[in-house]
Amino acid sequence: MQVEAVYENGVLRPLKPLELAEHQHVIVTVTESTKSASYTQLDLTFIENLRKQLHSAASAPGLDEVRRRLSKIPGRMTDDFIAEREDR
């Protein structure tokens, strides 16, 4: 969730109501708003969804796993590279 807020008298005050339970604990990241930052709500929603996906994504396979997976592909990649260069 990303909301605009104003800092007044030592307190951050959201400019719109938040759908949070009373006394609910949250983590807040503060980014200074600038006139040149013109993200639309669609951009912000996309970025937030991407962050969630990355947070829950599995780690990338290691080199041994990549080699194991590639070994199941028939043929040789070298032949493909040579054929592609001959087409030029």
mmCIF file as gemmi writes it, N, C-alpha and C atoms, coordinates in Angstrom:
data_model
loop_
_atom_site.group_PDB
_atom_site.id
_atom_site.type_symbol
_atom_site.label_atom_id
_atom_site.label_alt_id
_atom_site.label_comp_id
_atom_site.label_asym_id
_atom_site.label_entity_id
_atom_site.label_seq_id
_atom_site.pdbx_PDB_ins_code
_atom_site.Cartn_x
_atom_site.Cartn_y
_atom_site.Cartn_z
_atom_site.occupancy
_atom_site.B_iso_or_equiv
_atom_site.pdbx_formal_charge
_atom_site.auth_seq_id
_atom_site.auth_asym_id
_atom_site.pdbx_PDB_model_num
ATOM 1 N N . MET Axp A 1 ? 0.853 -1.167 0 1 0 ? 1 A 1
ATOM 2 C CA . MET Axp A 1 ? 0 0 0 1 0 ? 1 A 1
ATOM 3 C C . MET Axp A 1 ? 0.902 1.233 0 1 0 ? 1 A 1
ATOM 4 N N . GLN Axp A 2 ? 0.607 2.162 -0.865 1 0 ? 2 A 1
ATOM 5 C CA . GLN Axp A 2 ? 1.359 3.412 -0.891 1 0 ? 2 A 1
ATOM 6 C C . GLN Axp A 2 ? 0.379 4.553 -0.794 1 0 ? 2 A 1
ATOM 7 N N . VAL Axp A 3 ? 0.616 5.449 0.163 1 0 ? 3 A 1
ATOM 8 C CA . VAL Axp A 3 ? -0.288 6.572 0.375 1 0 ? 3 A 1
ATOM 9 C C . VAL Axp A 3 ? 0.52 7.854 0.505 1 0 ? 3 A 1
ATOM 10 N N . GLU Axp A 4 ? -0.102 8.945 0.157 1 0 ? 4 A 1
ATOM 11 C CA . GLU Axp A 4 ? 0.518 10.241 0.369 1 0 ? 4 A 1
ATOM 12 C C . GLU Axp A 4 ? 0.193 10.691 1.785 1 0 ? 4 A 1
ATOM 13 N N . ALA Axp A 5 ? 1.156 11.362 2.394 1 0 ? 5 A 1
ATOM 14 C CA . ALA Axp A 5 ? 0.962 11.855 3.751 1 0 ? 5 A 1
ATOM 15 C C . ALA Axp A 5 ? 1.655 13.2 3.882 1 0 ? 5 A 1
ATOM 16 N N . VAL Axp A 6 ? 1.302 13.912 4.942 1 0 ? 6 A 1
ATOM 17 C CA . VAL Axp A 6 ? 1.942 15.179 5.247 1 0 ? 6 A 1
ATOM 18 C C . VAL Axp A 6 ? 2.519 15.075 6.66 1 0 ? 6 A 1
ATOM 19 N N . TYR Axp A 7 ? 3.685 15.647 6.847 1 0 ? 7 A 1
ATOM 20 C CA . TYR Axp A 7 ? 4.336 15.635 8.161 1 0 ? 7 A 1
ATOM 21 C C . TYR Axp A 7 ? 3.959 16.921 8.887 1 0 ? 7 A 1
ATOM 22 N N . GLU Axp A 8 ? 3.249 16.784 10.013 1 0 ? 8 A 1
ATOM 23 C CA . GLU Axp A 8 ? 2.796 17.929 10.788 1 0 ? 8 A 1
ATOM 24 C C . GLU Axp A 8 ? 3.027 17.692 12.269 1 0 ? 8 A 1
ATOM 25 N N . ASN Axp A 9 ? 3.693 18.631 12.921 1 0 ? 9 A 1
ATOM 26 C CA . ASN Axp A 9 ? 3.9 18.57 14.373 1 0 ? 9 A 1
ATOM 27 C C . ASN Axp A 9 ? 4.479 17.221 14.822 1 0 ? 9 A 1
ATOM 28 N N . GLY Axp A 10 ? 5.428 16.703 14.048 1 0 ? 10 A 1
ATOM 29 C CA . GLY Axp A 10 ? 6.096 15.462 14.435 1 0 ? 10 A 1
ATOM 30 C C . GLY Axp A 10 ? 5.331 14.193 14.113 1 0 ? 10 A 1
ATOM 31 N N . VAL Axp A 11 ? 4.244 14.302 13.346 1 0 ? 11 A 1
ATOM 32 C CA . VAL Axp A 11 ? 3.412 13.137 13.035 1 0 ? 11 A 1
ATOM 33 C C . VAL Axp A 11 ? 3.138 13.082 11.535 1 0 ? 11 A 1
ATOM 34 N N . LEU Axp A 12 ? 3.232 11.885 10.953 1 0 ? 12 A 1
ATOM 35 C CA . LEU Axp A 12 ? 2.826 11.698 9.561 1 0 ? 12 A 1
ATOM 36 C C . LEU Axp A 12 ? 1.315 11.511 9.527 1 0 ? 12 A 1
ATOM 37 N N . ARG Axp A 13 ? 0.63 12.342 8.73 1 0 ? 13 A 1
ATOM 38 C CA . ARG Axp A 13 ? -0.815 12.248 8.624 1 0 ? 13 A 1
ATOM 39 C C . ARG Axp A 13 ? -1.184 11.886 7.186 1 0 ? 13 A 1
ATOM 40 N N . PRO Axp A 14 ? -1.778 10.687 6.985 1 0 ? 14 A 1
ATOM 41 C CA . PRO Axp A 14 ? -2.191 10.289 5.633 1 0 ? 14 A 1
ATOM 42 C C . PRO Axp A 14 ? -3.218 11.264 5.081 1 0 ? 14 A 1
ATOM 43 N N . LEU Axp A 15 ? -3.149 11.504 3.772 1 0 ? 15 A 1
ATOM 44 C CA . LEU Axp A 15 ? -4.092 12.425 3.144 1 0 ? 15 A 1
ATOM 45 C C . LEU Axp A 15 ? -5.42 11.749 2.82 1 0 ? 15 A 1
ATOM 46 N N . LYS Axp A 16 ? -5.443 10.407 2.866 1 0 ? 16 A 1
ATOM 47 C CA . LYS Axp A 16 ? -6.674 9.649 2.641 1 0 ? 16 A 1
ATOM 48 C C . LYS Axp A 16 ? -6.801 8.609 3.757 1 0 ? 16 A 1
ATOM 49 N N . PRO Axp A 17 ? -8.022 8.182 4.061 1 0 ? 17 A 1
ATOM 50 C CA . PRO Axp A 17 ? -8.205 7.152 5.095 1 0 ? 17 A 1
ATOM 51 C C . PRO Axp A 17 ? -7.492 5.85 4.715 1 0 ? 17 A 1
ATOM 52 N N . LEU Axp A 18 ? -6.957 5.159 5.71 1 0 ? 18 A 1
ATOM 53 C CA . LEU Axp A 18 ? -6.275 3.885 5.499 1 0 ? 18 A 1
ATOM 54 C C . LEU Axp A 18 ? -7.149 2.742 5.996 1 0 ? 18 A 1
ATOM 55 N N . GLU Axp A 19 ? -7.124 1.646 5.266 1 0 ? 19 A 1
ATOM 56 C CA . GLU Axp A 19 ? -7.896 0.471 5.687 1 0 ? 19 A 1
ATOM 57 C C . GLU Axp A 19 ? -7.027 -0.374 6.613 1 0 ? 19 A 1
ATOM 58 N N . LEU Axp A 20 ? -6.853 0.107 7.829 1 0 ? 20 A 1
ATOM 59 C CA . LEU Axp A 20 ? -6.048 -0.58 8.837 1 0 ? 20 A 1
ATOM 60 C C . LEU Axp A 20 ? -6.858 -0.695 10.116 1 0 ? 20 A 1
ATOM 61 N N . ALA Axp A 21 ? -6.589 -1.749 10.866 1 0 ? 21 A 1
ATOM 62 C CA . ALA Axp A 21 ? -7.238 -1.909 12.162 1 0 ? 21 A 1
ATOM 63 C C . ALA Axp A 21 ? -6.613 -0.935 13.166 1 0 ? 21 A 1
ATOM 64 N N . GLU Axp A 22 ? -7.396 -0.511 14.109 1 0 ? 22 A 1
ATOM 65 C CA . GLU Axp A 22 ? -6.892 0.382 15.15 1 0 ? 22 A 1
ATOM 66 C C . GLU Axp A 22 ? -5.721 -0.286 15.872 1 0 ? 22 A 1
ATOM 67 N N . HIS Axp A 23 ? -4.642 0.423 16.072 1 0 ? 23 A 1
ATOM 68 C CA . HIS Axp A 23 ? -3.415 -0.037 16.744 1 0 ? 23 A 1
ATOM 69 C C . HIS Axp A 23 ? -2.649 -1.099 15.944 1 0 ? 23 A 1
ATOM 70 N N . GLN Axp A 24 ? -2.994 -1.257 14.675 1 0 ? 24 A 1
ATOM 71 C CA . GLN Axp A 24 ? -2.27 -2.223 13.837 1 0 ? 24 A 1
ATOM 72 C C . GLN Axp A 24 ? -0.862 -1.696 13.588 1 0 ? 24 A 1
ATOM 73 N N . HIS Axp A 25 ? 0.129 -2.577 13.754 1 0 ? 25 A 1
ATOM 74 C CA . HIS Axp A 25 ? 1.517 -2.194 13.507 1 0 ? 25 A 1
ATOM 75 C C . HIS Axp A 25 ? 1.834 -2.353 12.026 1 0 ? 25 A 1
ATOM 76 N N . VAL Axp A 26 ? 2.551 -1.392 11.474 1 0 ? 26 A 1
ATOM 77 C CA . VAL Axp A 26 ? 2.947 -1.415 10.07 1 0 ? 26 A 1
ATOM 78 C C . VAL Axp A 26 ? 4.398 -0.956 9.966 1 0 ? 26 A 1
ATOM 79 N N . ILE Axp A 27 ? 5.001 -1.213 8.825 1 0 ? 27 A 1
ATOM 80 C CA . ILE Axp A 27 ? 6.33 -0.69 8.525 1 0 ? 27 A 1
ATOM 81 C C . ILE Axp A 27 ? 6.151 0.402 7.49 1 0 ? 27 A 1
ATOM 82 N N . VAL Axp A 28 ? 6.748 1.548 7.735 1 0 ? 28 A 1
ATOM 83 C CA . VAL Axp A 28 ? 6.579 2.698 6.852 1 0 ? 28 A 1
ATOM 84 C C . VAL Axp A 28 ? 7.919 3.029 6.198 1 0 ? 28 A 1
ATOM 85 N N . THR Axp A 29 ? 7.908 3.209 4.879 1 0 ? 29 A 1
ATOM 86 C CA . THR Axp A 29 ? 9.065 3.688 4.146 1 0 ? 29 A 1
ATOM 87 C C . THR Axp A 29 ? 8.734 5.093 3.676 1 0 ? 29 A 1
ATOM 88 N N . VAL Axp A 30 ? 9.577 6.042 4.003 1 0 ? 30 A 1
ATOM 89 C CA . VAL Axp A 30 ? 9.305 7.434 3.653 1 0 ? 30 A 1
ATOM 90 C C . VAL Axp A 30 ? 10.153 7.818 2.448 1 0 ? 30 A 1
ATOM 91 N N . THR Axp A 31 ? 9.485 8.297 1.398 1 0 ? 31 A 1
ATOM 92 C CA . THR Axp A 31 ? 10.144 8.812 0.207 1 0 ? 31 A 1
ATOM 93 C C . THR Axp A 31 ? 9.632 10.218 -0.022 1 0 ? 31 A 1
ATOM 94 N N . GLU Axp A 32 ? 10.556 11.163 -0.13 1 0 ? 32 A 1
ATOM 95 C CA . GLU Axp A 32 ? 10.141 12.553 -0.309 1 0 ? 32 A 1
ATOM 96 C C . GLU Axp A 32 ? 9.458 12.733 -1.652 1 0 ? 32 A 1
ATOM 97 N N . SER Axp A 33 ? 8.31 13.357 -1.634 1 0 ? 33 A 1
ATOM 98 C CA . SER Axp A 33 ? 7.553 13.62 -2.841 1 0 ? 33 A 1
ATOM 99 C C . SER Axp A 33 ? 8.136 14.839 -3.543 1 0 ? 33 A 1
ATOM 100 N N . THR Axp A 34 ? 8.242 14.761 -4.868 1 0 ? 34 A 1
ATOM 101 C CA . THR Axp A 34 ? 8.734 15.903 -5.633 1 0 ? 34 A 1
ATOM 102 C C . THR Axp A 34 ? 7.734 16.228 -6.723 1 0 ? 34 A 1
ATOM 103 N N . LYS Axp A 35 ? 7.803 17.418 -7.228 1 0 ? 35 A 1
ATOM 104 C CA . LYS Axp A 35 ? 6.893 17.841 -8.298 1 0 ? 35 A 1
ATOM 105 C C . LYS Axp A 35 ? 7.142 17.04 -9.569 1 0 ? 35 A 1
ATOM 106 N N . SER Axp A 36 ? 8.414 16.611 -9.797 1 0 ? 36 A 1
ATOM 107 C CA . SER Axp A 36 ? 8.74 15.9 -11.035 1 0 ? 36 A 1
ATOM 108 C C . SER Axp A 36 ? 8.333 14.431 -10.997 1 0 ? 36 A 1
ATOM 109 N N . ALA Axp A 37 ? 8.108 13.881 -9.806 1 0 ? 37 A 1
ATOM 110 C CA . ALA Axp A 37 ? 7.684 12.491 -9.716 1 0 ? 37 A 1
ATOM 111 C C . ALA Axp A 37 ? 6.206 12.413 -10.074 1 0 ? 37 A 1
ATOM 112 N N . SER Axp A 38 ? 5.914 11.85 -11.234 1 0 ? 38 A 1
ATOM 113 C CA . SER Axp A 38 ? 4.52 11.824 -11.687 1 0 ? 38 A 1
ATOM 114 C C . SER Axp A 38 ? 4.06 10.383 -11.918 1 0 ? 38 A 1
ATOM 115 N N . TYR Axp A 39 ? 4.228 9.538 -10.917 1 0 ? 39 A 1
ATOM 116 C CA . TYR Axp A 39 ? 3.741 8.176 -11.02 1 0 ? 39 A 1
ATOM 117 C C . TYR Axp A 39 ? 2.226 8.19 -10.972 1 0 ? 39 A 1
ATOM 118 N N . THR Axp A 40 ? 1.616 7.377 -11.802 1 0 ? 40 A 1
ATOM 119 C CA . THR Axp A 40 ? 0.169 7.23 -11.723 1 0 ? 40 A 1
ATOM 120 C C . THR Axp A 40 ? -0.133 6.107 -10.741 1 0 ? 40 A 1
ATOM 121 N N . GLN Axp A 41 ? -1.371 5.995 -10.35 1 0 ? 41 A 1
ATOM 122 C CA . GLN Axp A 41 ? -1.761 4.915 -9.436 1 0 ? 41 A 1
ATOM 123 C C . GLN Axp A 41 ? -1.501 3.566 -10.073 1 0 ? 41 A 1
ATOM 124 N N . LEU Axp A 42 ? -1.649 3.477 -11.407 1 0 ? 42 A 1
ATOM 125 C CA . LEU Axp A 42 ? -1.372 2.233 -12.119 1 0 ? 42 A 1
ATOM 126 C C . LEU Axp A 42 ? 0.092 1.842 -11.969 1 0 ? 42 A 1
ATOM 127 N N . ASP Axp A 43 ? 1.004 2.827 -12.096 1 0 ? 43 A 1
ATOM 128 C CA . ASP Axp A 43 ? 2.432 2.573 -11.916 1 0 ? 43 A 1
ATOM 129 C C . ASP Axp A 43 ? 2.711 2.066 -10.504 1 0 ? 43 A 1
ATOM 130 N N . LEU Axp A 44 ? 2.13 2.738 -9.526 1 0 ? 44 A 1
ATOM 131 C CA . LEU Axp A 44 ? 2.378 2.376 -8.135 1 0 ? 44 A 1
ATOM 132 C C . LEU Axp A 44 ? 1.835 0.982 -7.828 1 0 ? 44 A 1
ATOM 133 N N . THR Axp A 45 ? 0.677 0.648 -8.376 1 0 ? 45 A 1
ATOM 134 C CA . THR Axp A 45 ? 0.092 -0.675 -8.173 1 0 ? 45 A 1
ATOM 135 C C . THR Axp A 45 ? 0.986 -1.742 -8.805 1 0 ? 45 A 1
ATOM 136 N N . PHE Axp A 46 ? 1.483 -1.478 -10.01 1 0 ? 46 A 1
ATOM 137 C CA . PHE Axp A 46 ? 2.363 -2.424 -10.692 1 0 ? 46 A 1
ATOM 138 C C . PHE Axp A 46 ? 3.633 -2.654 -9.875 1 0 ? 46 A 1
ATOM 139 N N . ILE Axp A 47 ? 4.235 -1.574 -9.395 1 0 ? 47 A 1
ATOM 140 C CA . ILE Axp A 47 ? 5.473 -1.681 -8.615 1 0 ? 47 A 1
ATOM 141 C C . ILE Axp A 47 ? 5.223 -2.465 -7.329 1 0 ? 47 A 1
ATOM 142 N N . GLU Axp A 48 ? 4.138 -2.188 -6.649 1 0 ? 48 A 1
ATOM 143 C CA . GLU Axp A 48 ? 3.828 -2.9 -5.398 1 0 ? 48 A 1
ATOM 144 C C . GLU Axp A 48 ? 3.609 -4.388 -5.656 1 0 ? 48 A 1
ATOM 145 N N . ASN Axp A 49 ? 2.876 -4.729 -6.73 1 0 ? 49 A 1
ATOM 146 C CA . ASN Axp A 49 ? 2.658 -6.138 -7.067 1 0 ? 49 A 1
ATOM 147 C C . ASN Axp A 49 ? 3.967 -6.823 -7.418 1 0 ? 49 A 1
ATOM 148 N N . LEU Axp A 50 ? 4.845 -6.126 -8.123 1 0 ? 50 A 1
ATOM 149 C CA . LEU Axp A 50 ? 6.15 -6.676 -8.479 1 0 ? 50 A 1
ATOM 150 C C . LEU Axp A 50 ? 6.983 -6.947 -7.229 1 0 ? 50 A 1
ATOM 151 N N . ARG Axp A 51 ? 6.953 -6.018 -6.276 1 0 ? 51 A 1
ATOM 152 C CA . ARG Axp A 51 ? 7.677 -6.219 -5.011 1 0 ? 51 A 1
ATOM 153 C C . ARG Axp A 51 ? 7.168 -7.467 -4.283 1 0 ? 51 A 1
ATOM 154 N N . LYS Axp A 52 ? 5.857 -7.649 -4.255 1 0 ? 52 A 1
ATOM 155 C CA . LYS Axp A 52 ? 5.276 -8.818 -3.586 1 0 ? 52 A 1
ATOM 156 C C . LYS Axp A 52 ? 5.711 -10.111 -4.269 1 0 ? 52 A 1
ATOM 157 N N . GLN Axp A 53 ? 5.703 -10.111 -5.618 1 0 ? 53 A 1
ATOM 158 C CA . GLN Axp A 53 ? 6.115 -11.302 -6.362 1 0 ? 53 A 1
ATOM 159 C C . GLN Axp A 53 ? 7.579 -11.624 -6.107 1 0 ? 53 A 1
ATOM 160 N N . LEU Axp A 54 ? 8.433 -10.61 -6.109 1 0 ? 54 A 1
ATOM 161 C CA . LEU Axp A 54 ? 9.855 -10.831 -5.872 1 0 ? 54 A 1
ATOM 162 C C . LEU Axp A 54 ? 10.103 -11.331 -4.457 1 0 ? 54 A 1
ATOM 163 N N . HIS Axp A 55 ? 9.334 -10.821 -3.506 1 0 ? 55 A 1
ATOM 164 C CA . HIS Axp A 55 ? 9.499 -11.235 -2.113 1 0 ? 55 A 1
ATOM 165 C C . HIS Axp A 55 ? 9.152 -12.714 -1.927 1 0 ? 55 A 1
ATOM 166 N N . SER Axp A 56 ? 8.153 -13.192 -2.668 1 0 ? 56 A 1
ATOM 167 C CA . SER Axp A 56 ? 7.716 -14.578 -2.493 1 0 ? 56 A 1
ATOM 168 C C . SER Axp A 56 ? 8.328 -15.527 -3.526 1 0 ? 56 A 1
ATOM 169 N N . ALA Axp A 57 ? 9.158 -15.011 -4.433 1 0 ? 57 A 1
ATOM 170 C CA . ALA Axp A 57 ? 9.747 -15.843 -5.489 1 0 ? 57 A 1
ATOM 171 C C . ALA Axp A 57 ? 10.828 -16.76 -4.913 1 0 ? 57 A 1
ATOM 172 N N . ALA Axp A 58 ? 10.941 -17.924 -5.527 1 0 ? 58 A 1
ATOM 173 C CA . ALA Axp A 58 ? 11.995 -18.856 -5.133 1 0 ? 58 A 1
ATOM 174 C C . ALA Axp A 58 ? 13.341 -18.317 -5.604 1 0 ? 58 A 1
ATOM 175 N N . SER Axp A 59 ? 14.391 -18.773 -4.965 1 0 ? 59 A 1
ATOM 176 C CA . SER Axp A 59 ? 15.721 -18.322 -5.372 1 0 ? 59 A 1
ATOM 177 C C . SER Axp A 59 ? 16.071 -18.902 -6.74 1 0 ? 59 A 1
ATOM 178 N N . ALA Axp A 60 ? 16.968 -18.242 -7.458 1 0 ? 60 A 1
ATOM 179 C CA . ALA Axp A 60 ? 17.384 -18.686 -8.787 1 0 ? 60 A 1
ATOM 180 C C . ALA Axp A 60 ? 18.155 -19.997 -8.671 1 0 ? 60 A 1
ATOM 181 N N . PRO Axp A 61 ? 18.05 -20.865 -9.684 1 0 ? 61 A 1
ATOM 182 C CA . PRO Axp A 61 ? 18.794 -22.134 -9.624 1 0 ? 61 A 1
ATOM 183 C C . PRO Axp A 61 ? 20.294 -21.886 -9.708 1 0 ? 61 A 1
ATOM 184 N N . GLY Axp A 62 ? 21.066 -22.763 -9.105 1 0 ? 62 A 1
ATOM 185 C CA . GLY Axp A 62 ? 22.511 -22.658 -9.149 1 0 ? 62 A 1
ATOM 186 C C . GLY Axp A 62 ? 23.051 -23.147 -10.482 1 0 ? 62 A 1
ATOM 187 N N . LEU Axp A 63 ? 24.355 -23.002 -10.69 1 0 ? 63 A 1
ATOM 188 C CA . LEU Axp A 63 ? 24.988 -23.373 -11.944 1 0 ? 63 A 1
ATOM 189 C C . LEU Axp A 63 ? 24.826 -24.863 -12.248 1 0 ? 63 A 1
ATOM 190 N N . ASP Axp A 64 ? 24.958 -25.702 -11.243 1 0 ? 64 A 1
ATOM 191 C CA . ASP Axp A 64 ? 24.797 -27.151 -11.461 1 0 ? 64 A 1
ATOM 192 C C . ASP Axp A 64 ? 23.385 -27.489 -11.924 1 0 ? 64 A 1
ATOM 193 N N . GLU Axp A 65 ? 22.39 -26.827 -11.34 1 0 ? 65 A 1
ATOM 194 C CA . GLU Axp A 65 ? 21.002 -27.075 -11.737 1 0 ? 65 A 1
ATOM 195 C C . GLU Axp A 65 ? 20.761 -26.598 -13.166 1 0 ? 65 A 1
ATOM 196 N N . VAL Axp A 66 ? 21.329 -25.458 -13.539 1 0 ? 66 A 1
ATOM 197 C CA . VAL Axp A 66 ? 21.187 -24.947 -14.906 1 0 ? 66 A 1
ATOM 198 C C . VAL Axp A 66 ? 21.811 -25.935 -15.883 1 0 ? 66 A 1
ATOM 199 N N . ARG Axp A 67 ? 22.993 -26.429 -15.576 1 0 ? 67 A 1
ATOM 200 C CA . ARG Axp A 67 ? 23.657 -27.402 -16.451 1 0 ? 67 A 1
ATOM 201 C C . ARG Axp A 67 ? 22.816 -28.671 -16.583 1 0 ? 67 A 1
ATOM 202 N N . ARG Axp A 68 ? 22.238 -29.116 -15.46 1 0 ? 68 A 1
ATOM 203 C CA . ARG Axp A 68 ? 21.405 -30.325 -15.484 1 0 ? 68 A 1
ATOM 204 C C . ARG Axp A 68 ? 20.203 -30.131 -16.405 1 0 ? 68 A 1
ATOM 205 N N . ARG Axp A 69 ? 19.561 -28.978 -16.285 1 0 ? 69 A 1
ATOM 206 C CA . ARG Axp A 69 ? 18.395 -28.706 -17.123 1 0 ? 69 A 1
ATOM 207 C C . ARG Axp A 69 ? 18.77 -28.577 -18.598 1 0 ? 69 A 1
ATOM 208 N N . LEU Axp A 70 ? 19.872 -27.906 -18.88 1 0 ? 70 A 1
ATOM 209 C CA . LEU Axp A 70 ? 20.305 -27.737 -20.263 1 0 ? 70 A 1
ATOM 210 C C . LEU Axp A 70 ? 20.721 -29.053 -20.901 1 0 ? 70 A 1
ATOM 211 N N . SER Axp A 71 ? 21.224 -29.978 -20.093 1 0 ? 71 A 1
ATOM 212 C CA . SER Axp A 71 ? 21.681 -31.258 -20.644 1 0 ? 71 A 1
ATOM 213 C C . SER Axp A 71 ? 20.531 -32.083 -21.213 1 0 ? 71 A 1
ATOM 214 N N . LYS Axp A 72 ? 19.309 -31.759 -20.848 1 0 ? 72 A 1
ATOM 215 C CA . LYS Axp A 72 ? 18.143 -32.49 -21.337 1 0 ? 72 A 1
ATOM 216 C C . LYS Axp A 72 ? 17.691 -32.017 -22.715 1 0 ? 72 A 1
ATOM 217 N N . ILE Axp A 73 ? 18.249 -30.891 -23.185 1 0 ? 73 A 1
ATOM 218 C CA . ILE Axp A 73 ? 17.872 -30.356 -24.493 1 0 ? 73 A 1
ATOM 219 C C . ILE Axp A 73 ? 18.677 -31.097 -25.561 1 0 ? 73 A 1
ATOM 220 N N . PRO Axp A 74 ? 17.986 -31.688 -26.546 1 0 ? 74 A 1
ATOM 221 C CA . PRO Axp A 74 ? 18.718 -32.431 -27.576 1 0 ? 74 A 1
ATOM 222 C C . PRO Axp A 74 ? 19.517 -31.498 -28.486 1 0 ? 74 A 1
ATOM 223 N N . GLY Axp A 75 ? 20.567 -32.04 -29.078 1 0 ? 75 A 1
ATOM 224 C CA . GLY Axp A 75 ? 21.395 -31.263 -30.003 1 0 ? 75 A 1
ATOM 225 C C . GLY Axp A 75 ? 22.445 -30.468 -29.264 1 0 ? 75 A 1
ATOM 226 N N . ARG Axp A 76 ? 23.164 -29.638 -30.031 1 0 ? 76 A 1
ATOM 227 C CA . ARG Axp A 76 ? 24.22 -28.823 -29.441 1 0 ? 76 A 1
ATOM 228 C C . ARG Axp A 76 ? 23.948 -27.359 -29.76 1 0 ? 76 A 1
ATOM 229 N N . MET Axp A 77 ? 24.123 -26.516 -28.79 1 0 ? 77 A 1
ATOM 230 C CA . MET Axp A 77 ? 23.911 -25.084 -29.002 1 0 ? 77 A 1
ATOM 231 C C . MET Axp A 77 ? 24.929 -24.525 -29.988 1 0 ? 77 A 1
ATOM 232 N N . THR Axp A 78 ? 26.126 -25.114 -30.019 1 0 ? 78 A 1
ATOM 233 C CA . THR Axp A 78 ? 27.157 -24.657 -30.941 1 0 ? 78 A 1
ATOM 234 C C . THR Axp A 78 ? 26.653 -24.731 -32.376 1 0 ? 78 A 1
ATOM 235 N N . ASP Axp A 79 ? 25.968 -25.823 -32.716 1 0 ? 79 A 1
ATOM 236 C CA . ASP Axp A 79 ? 25.423 -25.975 -34.064 1 0 ? 79 A 1
ATOM 237 C C . ASP Axp A 79 ? 24.433 -24.857 -34.383 1 0 ? 79 A 1
ATOM 238 N N . ASP Axp A 80 ? 23.633 -24.483 -33.402 1 0 ? 80 A 1
ATOM 239 C CA . ASP Axp A 80 ? 22.659 -23.401 -33.594 1 0 ? 80 A 1
ATOM 240 C C . ASP Axp A 80 ? 23.361 -22.067 -33.84 1 0 ? 80 A 1
ATOM 241 N N . PHE Axp A 81 ? 24.427 -21.797 -33.079 1 0 ? 81 A 1
ATOM 242 C CA . PHE Axp A 81 ? 25.167 -20.551 -33.263 1 0 ? 81 A 1
ATOM 243 C C . PHE Axp A 81 ? 25.803 -20.484 -34.652 1 0 ? 81 A 1
ATOM 244 N N . ILE Axp A 82 ? 26.395 -21.592 -35.077 1 0 ? 82 A 1
ATOM 245 C CA . ILE Axp A 82 ? 27.034 -21.644 -36.396 1 0 ? 82 A 1
ATOM 246 C C . ILE Axp A 82 ? 26.007 -21.416 -37.495 1 0 ? 82 A 1
ATOM 247 N N . ALA Axp A 83 ? 24.845 -22.075 -37.391 1 0 ? 83 A 1
ATOM 248 C CA . ALA Axp A 83 ? 23.79 -21.926 -38.389 1 0 ? 83 A 1
ATOM 249 C C . ALA Axp A 83 ? 23.29 -20.487 -38.433 1 0 ? 83 A 1
ATOM 250 N N . GLU Axp A 84 ? 23.162 -19.857 -37.283 1 0 ? 84 A 1
ATOM 251 C CA . GLU Axp A 84 ? 22.681 -18.484 -37.241 1 0 ? 84 A 1
ATOM 252 C C . GLU Axp A 84 ? 23.682 -17.537 -37.896 1 0 ? 84 A 1
ATOM 253 N N . ARG Axp A 85 ? 24.958 -17.764 -37.677 1 0 ? 85 A 1
ATOM 254 C CA . ARG Axp A 85 ? 25.972 -16.908 -38.279 1 0 ? 85 A 1
ATOM 255 C C . ARG Axp A 85 ? 26.05 -17.102 -39.788 1 0 ? 85 A 1
ATOM 256 N N . GLU Axp A 86 ? 25.79 -18.302 -40.258 1 0 ? 86 A 1
ATOM 257 C CA . GLU Axp A 86 ? 25.826 -18.564 -41.697 1 0 ? 86 A 1
ATOM 258 C C . GLU Axp A 86 ? 24.676 -17.857 -42.417 1 0 ? 86 A 1
ATOM 259 N N . ASP Axp A 87 ? 23.591 -17.595 -41.679 1 0 ? 87 A 1
ATOM 260 C CA . ASP Axp A 87 ? 22.438 -16.918 -42.271 1 0 ? 87 A 1
ATOM 261 C C . ASP Axp A 87 ? 22.718 -15.436 -42.534 1 0 ? 87 A 1
ATOM 262 N N . ARG Axp A 88 ? 23.722 -14.886 -41.931 1 0 ? 88 A 1
ATOM 263 C CA . ARG Axp A 88 ? 24.024 -13.437 -42.067 1 0 ? 88 A 1
ATOM 264 C C . ARG Axp A 88 ? 24.669 -13.099 -43.34 1 0 ? 88 A 1
